[in-house]
Amino acid sequence: MSDLITYEPGGPQALDNLPPIHPGEILAEEFMVPLGLSQSGLAADLGISFRRIHDIVKGKRGISAETSLLLGRYFRMGDEFFLRLQTDYDLRLARLRIADQLANLKPSTQMGAA
């Protein structure tokens, strides 16, 4: 059996021990750098403001559904790809933020098992 763990948004809980990576960092390092794209160049190609791309890359802004559609089509990754990265990032941050509350929460006995 291989020890290799592959990343899938919403994937294995074992990845929860790693610090969350903002999707802007993934956008920059996995897409823009290899293709030699600048923030201003990508913004121009997408027809959006430089500030929007800059803030995403710097981790100051999340990726909206609209931006995910544009990035997904541009990079041929599918419409939902970048939005899933954002959702996974947000959930991981929330898990860290309320870890104690989650650990002490007693699930309802009136609902079916999850």
C-alpha positions as CSV (number, residue, x, y, z in Angstrom):
1,M,0.0,0.0,0.0
2,S,1.3,3.4,-0.9
3,D,1.8,6.2,1.6
4,L,1.0,8.8,-1.0
5,I,-1.9,11.0,-0.1
6,T,-3.5,12.9,-2.9
7,Y,-5.4,16.1,-2.3
8,E,-9.1,16.4,-3.2
9,P,-11.2,19.3,-1.9
10,G,-13.4,17.9,0.9
11,G,-11.2,14.7,0.8
12,P,-9.5,12.7,3.5
13,Q,-9.7,14.1,7.0
14,A,-6.0,13.3,7.5
15,L,-5.3,16.5,5.7
16,D,-6.9,18.5,8.5
17,N,-3.6,18.3,10.4
18,L,-2.0,20.5,7.7
19,P,-2.4,24.2,7.8
20,P,-5.1,25.4,5.4
21,I,-3.8,26.8,2.1
22,H,-5.7,29.8,0.7
23,P,-6.9,29.1,-2.8
24,G,-5.1,32.3,-4.0
25,E,-1.8,30.6,-3.1
26,I,-2.8,27.6,-5.2
27,L,-3.9,29.9,-8.1
28,A,-0.5,31.7,-8.0
29,E,1.8,28.7,-7.5
30,E,0.1,26.0,-9.5
31,F,-1.4,28.0,-12.3
32,M,0.0,31.5,-12.8
33,V,3.7,30.8,-12.1
34,P,4.0,27.8,-14.4
35,L,2.3,29.6,-17.2
36,G,4.3,32.9,-16.6
37,L,1.1,34.8,-16.0
38,S,1.2,38.1,-14.1
39,Q,-1.7,39.2,-11.9
40,S,-2.4,42.1,-14.3
41,G,-2.3,39.8,-17.3
42,L,-4.7,37.3,-15.8
43,A,-7.0,40.0,-14.7
44,A,-7.0,41.4,-18.2
45,D,-7.6,38.0,-19.8
46,L,-10.6,37.4,-17.5
47,G,-12.0,40.9,-17.9
48,I,-11.9,41.7,-14.2
49,S,-10.0,44.2,-12.0
50,F,-6.3,43.7,-11.1
51,R,-7.3,44.4,-7.4
52,R,-9.6,41.3,-7.5
53,I,-6.9,39.0,-8.6
54,H,-4.3,40.7,-6.4
55,D,-6.5,40.3,-3.3
56,I,-7.2,36.6,-4.0
57,V,-3.5,35.8,-4.6
58,K,-2.5,37.7,-1.4
59,G,-5.2,35.8,0.6
60,K,-7.2,38.9,1.3
61,R,-10.2,37.9,-0.7
62,G,-12.0,34.6,-1.3
63,I,-13.0,33.2,-4.6
64,S,-16.6,33.9,-5.5
65,A,-18.8,31.7,-7.6
66,E,-18.4,34.2,-10.5
67,T,-14.6,34.2,-10.2
68,S,-14.6,30.4,-10.0
69,L,-16.5,30.3,-13.3
70,L,-14.0,32.6,-15.0
71,L,-10.9,30.9,-13.6
72,G,-12.3,27.4,-14.2
73,R,-13.1,28.1,-17.8
74,Y,-9.8,30.0,-18.4
75,F,-7.6,27.2,-17.0
76,R,-9.9,24.4,-18.3
77,M,-10.5,23.1,-14.7
78,G,-14.3,23.1,-14.6
79,D,-16.6,25.7,-13.3
80,E,-16.6,24.4,-9.7
81,F,-12.9,23.7,-9.2
82,F,-11.8,27.0,-7.6
83,L,-15.1,27.4,-5.6
84,R,-14.4,23.9,-4.1
85,L,-10.9,25.0,-3.1
86,Q,-12.5,28.0,-1.4
87,T,-15.1,26.0,0.4
88,D,-12.6,23.5,1.6
89,Y,-10.4,26.3,2.9
90,D,-13.3,27.9,4.6
91,L,-14.4,24.7,6.3
92,R,-10.9,23.9,7.5
93,L,-10.5,27.3,9.0
94,A,-13.9,26.9,10.7
95,R,-13.0,23.5,12.0
96,L,-9.9,25.0,13.6
97,R,-11.8,27.9,15.0
98,I,-14.5,25.9,16.7
99,A,-12.6,22.7,17.3
100,D,-13.5,22.6,21.1
101,Q,-17.1,23.3,20.4
102,L,-17.3,20.6,17.8
103,A,-15.5,18.1,20.1
104,N,-18.0,18.7,22.9
105,L,-21.2,18.8,20.7
106,K,-23.6,15.9,21.3
107,P,-25.3,14.9,18.1
108,S,-29.1,14.8,18.1
109,T,-30.6,11.5,19.0
110,Q,-33.7,12.3,16.9
111,M,-31.9,12.3,13.6
112,G,-30.5,9.4,11.6
113,A,-26.8,8.5,11.7
114,A,-24.7,10.6,9.5
